[in-house]
Amino acid sequence: MEEEKPWALISEVGGPHGYLEELADIVKQHFQIVCYKDFLQNPVLHGSKIQVLLSWKYCPAAKPWLLRLLPCLKVVASGGVGIDHLDVPFINRLGAKVANTPGVVSDATADLAMGLLLASARNILEGHQIATDPKTVHIPQNLMGVEVTRATLGIIGMGEIGYKIAQRSKGFEMKVMYHKRTRRSTEDEQAVGASYCENLDDLLRCSDFVMIAVNLTSETSGLIGHRELSLMKPTATLINISRGLVVNQDALLEALQSGTIRAAALDVTHPEPLPRDHPLLELPNILITPHIGISTITTARGMVKKMVENALAGVKGLPVPNEVSRPDQALLLTASLHTPWHSARPLCLLSPLPLLGSDASNVPRGRGIFPKAMSLAHGASQLCSPTPVLHRMSR
């Protein structure tokens, strides 16, 4: 019965931040859904019914003011592995659990990582542009790339995605080095022919391709800056599939302009997308894709199914399969406070709760206090605001 299905808050169906119809249908099999804009129009009607917030491509943004309008919230189920957009300890304190979707995204992300590496190394985008340019009358002979086969690949972060990248690199006979806080087992290393590099500087000096595959935390924010880039070979390529804030973009710009490194290939930037006048967009030796590491229909379908599985478990009071626990000794920092070298996306803390004053944090949770009116225009502008919340993890 439709009436018996629990309620879930989602971004939208269709649109730039929403679910494809096929994916929304998966959610609707198990939940009655409320889209974010509809919720903002009548939070009194919907707020007390919602038990699940499904975060798809960072949307709806799980801001404190929104969460406090959901007194029965039990689960925030996020699609993807990264949780830097979620304040896990705060959500836990409200009595709700947080879950992500590890595993299901790993293959697609690793595939794209190798695609970026190959496209950058062999100038595939430039070649396509020349081949399709109506002005082209001959093929230039100086479109020379760099060899991938038997090159040295340095992977920063050797979790599931990093490991799958190493597996794929075996087909190119690449020499694999990796840096990770905790060394993998000898069996894991031997299976992909990888050697552990305890010192990150050594990996940077030796690698022809440096692949970043770490989670964004307070320790990895700004991990690659001026000093680290200066250690890389002038023929080396930097590939980032993790989060934009892991790399100091000002330092990267300088390194690419000066020839400190050969090239960069990025699936992530900060912000996303970059402003249209950002100088990185003008460089000939950079390849940027719009955070499409998980963008295959198979992976998207698997992510939504995993989100639903996590959400249903939380609603039923069962163990949540992919619950993200509160980090030990968590230190919550906004990106703008932690990394002075960049300009983080503003949080826009102007309250959409005019009848309750300018401080939405004063809204009591679980008391049924909702505003009678809400600024839809302001609320809609906050649908997606993935300003990272960084967690310092204990070792």
ROSENU-498352 format. One record per residue (C-alpha): residue in one letter; x, y, z. Coordinates in pm, whole numbers, plus 32768, in hexadecimal, padded with zeros to 4 digits. Example, Ala and Ser with C-alpha at 12.3 -4.5 7.8 and 13.67 -1.06 7.14 Angstrom:
2
a84CE7E3E830C;s85577F9682CA;
END
This chain:
395
m800080008000;e807D815C7FA5;e801281E580F6;e80F180F081AA;k822F815280F7;p8318823481BE;w835A83948142;a84A2840680A9;l851D8560804A;i85D0856B7EFB;s865C867D7E1D;e857C86667CEB;v851E85817BCD;g85CA85F87A92;g867D87447A87;p87F087847ABB;h87F887007C20;g86EB85F97C0D;y86B784887BD1;l867F83F47A7C;e851F83687A64;e85A682077A6A;l8664824B7BAD;a854183017C4E;d846881D17C0A;i855480FF7CE0;v852181EE7E02;k83A981FA7DD0;q839080817DF0;h83E780A57F60;f839F820E7FC3;q82A783217F9D;i837A84437F25;v837485B77F61;c844686907E7B;y850E87A67F1B;k845288C67E7A;d830488327EE1;f838588088042;l83E889768054;q828C89DF7FEB;n81EE8928810F;p82E888AF8217;v81CF88958317;l811E87918246;h824E86C281EC;g835486F582F9;s82D186108408;k829484F08314;i83EE84DA827B;q84CD83C98306;v85D583BF81F4;l86A284C2813C;l873484367FFA;s886485057F94;w88A584E37E1F;k89C285AD7D8C;y89D086717ED3;c885E86C57EBC;p879C87237F86;a88B687C3804B;a889C873981AC;k88B5888A8259;p886988A583CF;w8736897F8399;l86A2887C82AD;l86F08755838C;r864A87FD84B4;l850B881183EC;l8505869483D8;p84B68625853E;c848184B984D9;l85BA849A8404;k86648349842E;v87598330830D;v881E84118223;a887783268105;s897A83B9801C;g89D6833D7EC3;g8B4B830B7E93;v8C6E82CE7F7D;g8CD1842E7FE6;i8C2384C28115;d8CDE860E811E;h8B9486C080D7;l8AF3862F8211;d8B288691837C;v8B16852E83FD;p8B39857A8573;f8A298684855F;i893B859A84AA;n8983848885A7;r8939857686C5;l87E385B1862D;g87A4843D864D;a87CE83E784DE;k88C583018435;v899B83498304;a89E3825081EF;n8AA3825480A9;t8AC781627F86;p8C2A80D67F7C;g8C877FC57E8B;v8B7D80087D88;v8C3081407D07;s8D9080B37CF9;d8D9980167BA0;a8D0881407AE8;t8DED82327B9D;a8F2181607B58;d8EBD814479EB;l8EA582BD79CC;a8FF382E87A7D;m909E82167976;g8FDC82CB7866;l905C841B78E1;l91BE839378F2;l91B0830E7790;a9100843D76FD;s91FE852A7794;a932C8456773B;r92C8842575D1;n9228857A758E;i90E184D5752F;l900B860C755C;e90F786E0748A;g90FF85D17383;h8F8585CA7372;q8F748742734D;i906E873D722F;a8FC486177183;t8E6D86C0718E;d8EDC88267148;p8E55888F6FF0;k8F9589546FB9;t907688226FDD;v911D87C36E95;h924186F96F1A;i9293863F705A;p93A386ED7128;q94D2861D717B;n951786C472C7;l93EB8635737F;m94D1855A744B;g946084C67592;v95168401769D;e952D828A76C7;v944581E177BE;t94C4807E779A;r95D38033789A;a95BA8194792D;t95BA81C87AA6;l946982067B48;g9465829A7CA6;i9318826F7D58;i92D1834B7E85;g91CC82907F49;m91A8811A7F1A;g904980D47F8D;e8F5780147EB6;i8F5B810D7D97;g90D481397D9F;y91007FC17DA1;k901C7F957C76;i90E7809B7BBB;a921E7FCE7C08;q91717E987B81;r91237F4A7A3C;s92847FCF7A1A;k930A7E6C7A0B;g92827E5478AA;f93737F69784C;e94987EC678FE;m94B97FFA79D9;k959B80077B06;v94B580597C29;m951B81107D63;y9423817A7E6D;h9413824F7FA4;k9316820880B5;r93038242822B;t92DF80CD8263;r93A17FE08186;r92D97ED580D0;s93257D6580FF;t94417CBD8048;e933F7BEE7F8B;d928C7D267F13;e93D27DC47EA1;q94457C917DE9;a92F67C667D3A;v931D7DB47C87;g94977DCF7C8C;a948E7F037D6A;s95A47F7C7E4E;y956080447F8A;c95F481A07FA3;e95F18216810A;n966B837180AC;l958384337FC6;d96A385087F48;d975283D47EBD;l961883717DFE;l95F984CD7D6A;r976484D07CF6;c9752837C7C4D;s95FC83777BA6;d95A983BF7A3C;f943983D07A9A;v93C284367BF5;m926183BE7C3D;i91A684547D67;a90A083697DF7;v907483D57F61;n8F49843D8030;l8F2D85AD8082;t8F7E85E181F3;s902486F482BA;e916D863D827C;t914C861C8103;s90C1877780BA;g91D5882F8003;l92A786F17FFB;i933F87507EAB;g93C588B27EA7;h94ED89797E25;r95F388A57ED6;e956287587E6B;l953987C27D01;s96A0883E7CFA;l971486DE7D50;m966D86417C23;k971A85FF7ADA;p96F0870D79D0;t966A85F578F2;a956F857D79F6;t93F3859279F0;l931485CC7B20;i91C2851E7B1F;n90BE856D7C2A;i8F83849C7C54;s8F5284DF7DC7;r8EE0863E7E26;g8F4787907DA0;l8FB988117EF2;v90CA87087F08;v919187D67E0C;n91F189437E36;q916989C37CEC;d92388B017CF3;a93718A2D7D16;l92FB89477C00;l92BD8A6D7B1A;e941D8AED7B55;a94B689957B22;l9403896479D7;q94568ABF7959;s95C58AA879B8;g96008946793A;t964588BE7A96;i956C87987A2C;r94FF872C78D1;a9386871B78FD;a925E86E179E2;a911A862079B9;l900486697AB0;d8EAE85D87AEB;v8E8586BB7C1A;t8EBC882B7C5E;h8E53892A7D62;p8D5589AC7D2C;e8C9F88D67C2E;p8C8489517B29;l8D9F8A4A7B2B;p8D428BB37ADD;r8D418BDE7965;d8E5E8CD77978;h8F3C8BFB7A50;p909E8BF779C3;l90B88A7C79D7;l8FB48A6778C4;e90988B2377D6;l91C38A3A77EE;p9215894C76D2;n92B3884877B6;i918B87FB7895;l906487127862;i8F318743793F;t8DF7866E7954;p8CC886D67A25;h8CDE85DC7B46;i8C5F84B67A7B;g8D2283A27B25;i8BE482EE7B8C;s8B1483547A61;t8AB0820F79BF;i894D819179C4;t89BB80477A5F;t8A7180F57B79;a895B81F37BB1;r885D80DD7BC6;g893580217CBE;m896A815A7D90;v87F681A37DAD;k87AC803A7E0A;k88B8804B7F16;m882F81977F96;v86D480FD7FAE;e875D7FCA805F;n880E80A28161;a86DF81808191;l85EA806181BF;a86CA7FC082C2;g86DA81038388;v856381388379;k85247FD683F4;g861E7FFA8511;l87097EF7847B;p88837F1A845A;v88CE80018334;p89B17F3F8245;n8A8D806581E4;e8A6D81428314;v8B7B82498334;s8BE0825984A0;r8C418398854F;p8DB883C7851B;d8E8D83A38652;q8F0184F286D3;a8E46859785B6;l8EAD86F9856D;l8DAA87A9849B;l8E2C88C483C7;t8D9A897F82A6;a8E7A89818179;s8E9B8AFA8188;l8F288AEA82E8;h901489CD82A3;t90AB8A348158;p91008BA6813E;w91808B867FDA;h902F8B587F39;s8EE28C037F3F;a8DDE8B097FAF;r8C798B187F37;p8BBD8BF5802D;l8AD38B4B811D;c89C68C5780FC;l89508C3D8263;l88368D348233;s870E8C8382C6;p85EB8C1081F0;l851D8C108331;p84AC8D79834C;l83A98D40845D;l84AC8CA38542;g85B68DAC851E;s87018DA6846F;d87968C80852F;a87038B3D84AD;s87D08A7D85AD;n86D18AE686B4;v85C58A0B861B;p858088F9871C;r858C879A8690;g846386B986C7;r837287C28747;g82AF87F9860A;i8318896685E7;f831089CC847C;p82F58B1F83D3;k81AD8B6C8325;a82668BFF8200;m83B48BBB8163;s84768C698051;l84688B737F31;a855E8C3B7E64;h865F8C397F7B;g86218ACE7FD5;a863B8A597E6F;s87898B0B7E4E;q88098A317F69;l87A288E87EC7;c890A88887E87;s8A21892E7F46;p8B3388297F6E;t8C1788FC8046;p8CE287E980E7;v8CDC879A8258;l8E308708829F;h8E6785F5839C;r8FB785B9843A;m8FD38443845C;s90A0839C8567;r91A882B184E7;
END
